[in-house]
Structure formats: C-alpha cells, structure tokens
Amino acid sequence: MVKYLNKINISTLALLGIVAGFVFPYVFLVMSAFKSRFETFAYPPVWFFKPTLENFENIFNNLNILFYMKNSLIISIICTILTMLISIPATYSFARYNFKFKETIAYAFLALQMIPGISIVFALFYIANTTNLYDTHFFIIMSYLLWNIPYAIWMLRGFIVAVPIEIEEAALVDGCNRFVAFIRITLPLISGGLVATSILIFIGVWNEFSLAFFLTSLDTRTIPTTIGFFMTHSGIKWGPMFATATLGTLPVIIFGILVRKHFVTALSFGAVKG
C-alpha cells in the first residue's frame, strides 16, 4: 500500500512539474504585462511588484489594439463558419459514398496539411497583388481555407464513420430523404465533433502569423502580426509587447474555458469510436 501511494505521489509530482513547465512562460508573460518599464528590464526578474496598467494604456492609446483584435475576430469567425459549411458535406461524401479515386483524393487532402504555409506565401502574395486583393479580408480568409478545409475533413471523417449507417437507413425507411436524415440524425450525433473541430480551427486562425504577416498590411492586419511594432531601432518594447500578447490570448482562453466540456467529450469520443 505504501509503495502504491509513493507511486501515486511521484506520478502526481511529475505531472504537476510538466504542467508547471508549460504554464510558467504564460504566467511570466501575464505578470510582465503589469510591470512598469523599469521592472520589466530588471535583472534578476522582479517577482513581487505593484501592478500597473501603463502598458495597456500604451497599446490602447498608441497602437489602437482593438482594431487588430477586431480583424482577428472577423477573419477567425468567418473562416471557421465557411470551413465547417464546406467540410461537413464533403466529409459526409467521403464517409458514406463510394466513388472513383475516393481514397486518393482523401490522402491528397492529407498531403496538403503537410505543406508549410510559408512555402507558398510568396505565390499567394503575387496572386493577391495581381488581382488587387492584397490586404483584404476576402483573400486572407480564402488562403486559410486551403489548409483548414482538408484538416476539418480528416477531423470529422472519424466522427461520421463512427455513426452506424443503419440509423440513417432506418430514417430512409421511415420516409426521410438522404439530406433530411443527415440533418436530423447524423449531425446531432456528431455535434461534439463539430464543436471540437470548430474550436481547433478558430484557435488556429486566430494564432496564425506567417500568412497574415505577408498578406495583410494596414486594413486587415491581425493581432499576432503586431509583434513587429515593438521591435524598434532603440530596442524592444517588452512591456507593451507583453500586454498585447496577454490581450491576444485572452479571447481564446475564455472561449476554451466556456466550451471545455464539449471539447473534451468530443475528443474522447473520437479516440474511442474513430
């Protein structure tokens, strides 16, 4: 019994240590956002200090941070909605119908996920310039769809396959057509998968940097790209940078907390049934 308890304690301590290692950088970032300019540059770091809002006042007054957060929100929401609207019927066709080159096309989508966005960013940049779509919400959203749709298809495929086809066939016998059976039967059963996929897509778009950095300029610049504003010839403005990063992560964290139960349930379902 003692050995068992010791194992539990060791395992618990090891787990807490790993969690602390991942959480510490973020805690340090948030703490630094509330430090004064001199405390930010202090070495060794100051751990006990009087919090100040001067860094947040700086980015609200001089950077207009809400403008960039609005852009990120618009792009993330629209991209998530479009991705799901396109991916759901596409995934259903892969899961339920047999057609020529079905698996080849499916694996082609998977291959798209392996292409780094930075590798074709200059091609996208050229297309945007020649079509007068540079620095527009439309083009950056379309660019994100190139990666998000294949990802969503592979993410959702396991959830749809896990739903017994006999349930849909029973609905067809009762008079439903294929579309109605899908809407009334299949979609509710994979709601957890839809939530999980939407969350991951939203977070991915919100945090994306490379495409947004090259394909946006003034009108559609997103929150991750503002990091360049704090690297000046006189040095790095650490305080405002930490404050911007704190605000930039806040919506995602709040969103994750609100839907965490659905997210965990969906991933557990996919792990067991997919």
Phi, psi and omega per residue, in radians:
M1 nan -0.745 -3.139
V2 -1.111 -0.732 3.114
K3 -1.093 -0.663 3.138
Y4 -1.126 -0.767 3.134
L5 -1.148 -0.657 3.114
N6 -1.114 -0.685 3.107
K7 -1.108 -0.708 3.116
I8 -1.107 -0.779 -3.127
N9 -1.094 -0.768 3.130
I10 -1.117 -0.769 3.129
S11 -1.100 -0.736 3.140
T12 -1.128 -0.777 3.139
L13 -1.121 -0.700 3.113
A14 -1.104 -0.753 3.127
L15 -1.116 -0.764 3.118
L16 -1.098 -0.649 3.112
G17 -1.125 -0.729 3.117
I18 -1.127 -0.789 3.130
V19 -1.079 -0.744 3.135
A20 -1.091 -0.649 3.118
G21 -1.090 -0.645 3.134
F22 -1.372 -0.604 -3.051
V23 -1.405 -0.535 -3.027
F24 -0.951 -0.834 -3.134
P25 -1.011 -0.666 -3.141
Y26 -1.231 -0.703 3.090
V27 -1.071 -0.735 3.113
F28 -1.095 -0.698 3.124
L29 -1.076 -0.845 -3.116
V30 -1.125 -0.743 3.113
M31 -1.067 -0.745 -3.102
S32 -1.163 -0.468 3.122
A33 -1.126 -0.415 -3.107
F34 -1.804 0.188 3.102
K35 -1.584 2.720 3.036
S36 -1.324 2.990 -3.104
R37 -1.038 -0.752 -3.101
F38 -1.240 -0.622 3.117
E39 -1.209 -0.541 3.122
T40 -1.134 -0.668 -3.101
F41 -1.574 -0.008 -3.099
A42 -1.148 2.460 3.059
Y43 -2.415 2.186 0.021
P44 -1.167 2.826 -3.079
P45 -0.996 2.549 3.096
V46 -1.543 2.178 -3.108
W47 -1.770 -0.425 3.126
F48 -2.071 2.078 -3.040
F49 -2.711 2.902 3.080
K50 -1.562 2.031 -3.080
P51 -1.057 2.512 3.100
T52 -2.356 2.680 3.140
L53 -1.824 0.271 -3.054
E54 -1.118 -0.584 3.120
N55 -1.183 -0.682 3.116
F56 -1.227 -0.667 3.068
E57 -1.079 -0.647 3.140
N58 -1.085 -0.861 -3.073
I59 -1.299 -0.465 3.097
F60 -1.324 -0.637 -3.091
N61 -1.489 -0.654 -3.018
N62 -1.816 -0.410 -3.066
L63 -1.877 -0.356 -3.060
N64 0.988 0.971 -3.014
I65 -1.057 -0.508 -3.124
L66 -1.115 -0.507 3.111
F67 -1.117 -0.760 -3.121
Y68 -1.281 -0.594 3.074
M69 -1.185 -0.624 3.097
K70 -1.117 -0.752 3.103
N71 -1.061 -0.789 3.128
S72 -1.071 -0.707 -3.120
L73 -1.166 -0.776 3.140
I74 -1.077 -0.856 -3.096
I75 -1.136 -0.749 -3.099
S76 -1.150 -0.777 -3.111
I77 -1.173 -0.852 -3.115
I78 -1.116 -0.743 3.141
C79 -1.107 -0.712 3.126
T80 -1.123 -0.787 -3.133
I81 -1.109 -0.838 -3.141
L82 -1.104 -0.707 3.128
T83 -1.055 -0.776 -3.118
M84 -1.216 -0.701 -3.137
L85 -1.098 -0.624 3.140
I86 -1.449 -0.687 -3.016
S87 -1.296 -0.606 -3.069
I88 -1.078 -0.936 3.100
P89 -1.149 -0.610 3.113
A90 -1.113 -0.756 3.129
T91 -1.130 -0.694 3.133
Y92 -1.070 -0.697 3.129
S93 -1.143 -0.665 3.101
F94 -1.196 -0.581 -3.060
A95 -1.460 -0.500 -2.984
R96 -1.982 -0.405 -3.063
Y97 -1.931 2.616 3.038
N98 -1.885 2.183 3.116
F99 -2.561 2.893 -3.056
K100 -1.126 2.394 3.131
F101 1.098 0.454 -3.122
K102 -1.002 -0.945 -3.097
E103 -1.227 -0.562 3.111
T104 -1.096 -0.767 3.114
I105 -1.146 -0.709 -3.139
A106 -1.067 -0.761 3.138
Y107 -1.298 -0.410 3.023
A108 -1.154 -0.689 3.046
F109 -1.070 -0.731 3.126
L110 -1.105 -0.676 3.133
A111 -1.098 -0.574 3.112
L112 -1.075 -0.539 3.130
Q113 -1.176 -0.380 -3.094
M114 -1.527 -0.127 3.139
I115 -1.493 2.057 3.110
P116 -1.124 2.378 -3.132
G117 -1.034 -0.609 -3.097
I118 -1.138 -0.399 -3.077
S119 -1.257 -0.416 3.138
I120 -2.082 0.240 -3.083
V121 -1.136 -0.557 -3.123
F122 -1.280 -0.559 3.039
A123 -1.138 -0.757 3.099
L124 -1.128 -0.676 3.123
F125 -1.083 -0.731 3.124
Y126 -1.138 -0.778 3.129
I127 -1.071 -0.756 -3.132
A128 -1.081 -0.722 -3.131
N129 -1.194 -0.749 -3.080
T130 -1.278 -0.363 3.135
T131 -1.811 0.104 -3.124
N132 1.030 0.576 3.122
L133 -1.914 0.105 3.128
Y134 -1.121 2.425 3.119
D135 1.108 0.720 3.056
T136 -2.160 2.614 3.091
H137 -1.071 -0.671 -3.082
F138 -1.017 -0.854 -3.038
F139 -1.235 -0.707 -3.127
I140 -1.175 -0.616 3.096
I141 -1.176 -0.767 3.101
M142 -1.073 -0.627 3.117
S143 -1.156 -0.706 3.115
Y144 -1.161 -0.569 -3.132
L145 -1.093 -0.486 -3.141
L146 -1.021 -0.553 3.135
W147 -1.763 -0.608 -3.025
N148 -1.275 -0.626 -3.140
I149 -1.135 -0.860 3.069
P150 -1.033 -0.672 3.125
Y151 -1.113 -0.788 -3.122
A152 -1.137 -0.657 3.127
I153 -1.070 -0.803 3.140
W154 -1.249 -0.538 3.116
M155 -1.208 -0.727 -3.050
L156 -1.462 -0.385 -3.040
R157 -1.005 -0.755 -3.135
G158 -1.113 -0.612 3.138
F159 -1.200 -0.723 -3.129
I160 -1.227 -0.726 3.113
V161 -1.064 -0.564 -3.113
A162 -1.228 -0.312 3.099
V163 -1.417 2.088 -3.116
P164 -1.011 2.283 -3.123
I165 -1.159 -0.371 3.131
E166 -1.078 -0.525 3.119
I167 -1.133 -0.762 3.114
E168 -1.177 -0.691 3.137
E169 -1.104 -0.631 3.080
A170 -1.116 -0.669 3.105
A171 -1.167 -0.639 3.104
L172 -1.133 -0.673 3.107
V173 -1.120 -0.607 -3.129
D174 -1.351 -0.024 3.051
G175 1.982 -0.075 3.114
C176 -1.349 2.554 2.961
N177 -1.499 3.094 -3.054
R178 -1.066 -0.710 -3.108
F179 -1.158 -0.789 -3.131
V180 -1.139 -0.698 3.110
A181 -1.086 -0.677 3.128
F182 -1.161 -0.775 -3.103
I183 -1.197 -0.769 -3.024
R184 -1.523 -0.452 -3.047
I185 -1.885 -1.002 -2.992
T186 -1.256 -0.844 -3.087
L187 -1.004 -0.812 3.101
P188 -1.063 -0.589 -3.113
L189 -1.272 -0.424 3.129
I190 -1.878 0.369 -3.101
S191 -1.022 -0.643 3.103
G192 -1.090 -0.726 3.101
G193 -1.138 -0.641 3.098
L194 -1.116 -0.730 3.131
V195 -1.129 -0.833 -3.114
A196 -1.067 -0.778 -3.137
T197 -1.129 -0.739 3.126
S198 -1.074 -0.719 -3.138
I199 -1.088 -0.834 -3.100
L200 -1.129 -0.666 3.110
I201 -1.170 -0.797 3.138
F202 -1.030 -0.825 -3.128
I203 -1.124 -0.722 3.141
G204 -1.077 -0.762 3.135
V205 -1.207 -0.726 -3.126
W206 -1.065 -0.673 -3.064
N207 -1.577 -0.135 -3.035
E208 -1.129 2.397 -3.057
F209 -2.047 -0.877 -2.921
S210 -1.079 -0.884 3.141
L211 -1.133 -0.758 -3.132
A212 -1.102 -0.591 -3.109
F213 -1.173 -0.684 -3.070
F214 -1.585 -0.445 -3.017
L215 -1.799 0.024 3.083
T216 -2.221 2.768 -3.125
S217 -2.385 -1.375 -3.088
L218 -1.928 -0.806 -2.979
D219 -1.415 -0.519 -3.021
T220 -2.183 0.280 -3.135
R221 -1.056 2.364 -3.078
T222 -1.743 2.995 -3.021
I223 -1.091 -0.690 -3.130
P224 -1.100 -0.519 -3.079
T225 -1.324 -0.165 -3.113
T226 -1.279 -0.108 3.139
I227 -1.038 -0.525 -3.136
G228 -1.169 -0.370 -3.122
F229 -1.194 -0.374 -3.027
F230 -1.705 -0.007 3.088
M231 -1.763 1.691 -3.057
T232 -1.935 3.008 3.130
H233 -1.151 -0.373 -3.137
S234 -1.614 -0.028 3.132
G235 2.283 -3.111 -3.136
I236 -1.625 2.280 3.110
K237 -1.508 1.505 -3.007
W238 -1.152 -0.754 -3.087
G239 -1.023 -0.986 3.090
P240 -1.060 -0.582 3.112
M241 -1.129 -0.777 3.113
F242 -1.115 -0.681 3.130
A243 -1.138 -0.721 3.107
T244 -1.124 -0.747 3.123
A245 -1.114 -0.666 3.117
T246 -1.112 -0.809 3.105
L247 -1.151 -0.630 -3.118
G248 -1.174 -0.536 3.140
T249 -1.554 -0.288 -3.049
L250 -1.070 -0.831 -3.140
P251 -1.055 -0.689 -3.137
V252 -1.161 -0.717 3.136
I253 -1.138 -0.792 3.125
I254 -1.076 -0.774 3.130
F255 -1.072 -0.763 3.140
G256 -1.114 -0.676 3.127
I257 -1.158 -0.710 -3.103
L258 -1.146 -0.594 -3.055
V259 -1.960 0.290 -3.039
R260 -1.058 -0.646 -3.123
K261 -1.122 -0.777 3.118
H262 -1.130 -0.663 -3.101
F263 -1.151 -0.839 -3.141
V264 -1.127 -0.741 3.120
T265 -1.073 -0.734 -3.120
A266 -1.152 -0.775 -3.134
L267 -1.170 -0.640 3.105
S268 -1.146 -0.711 3.114
F269 -1.096 -0.767 3.137
G270 -1.128 -0.619 -3.116
A271 -1.211 -0.568 -3.089
V272 -1.527 -0.735 -3.002
K273 -1.710 -0.432 -2.997
G274 -1.223 nan nan
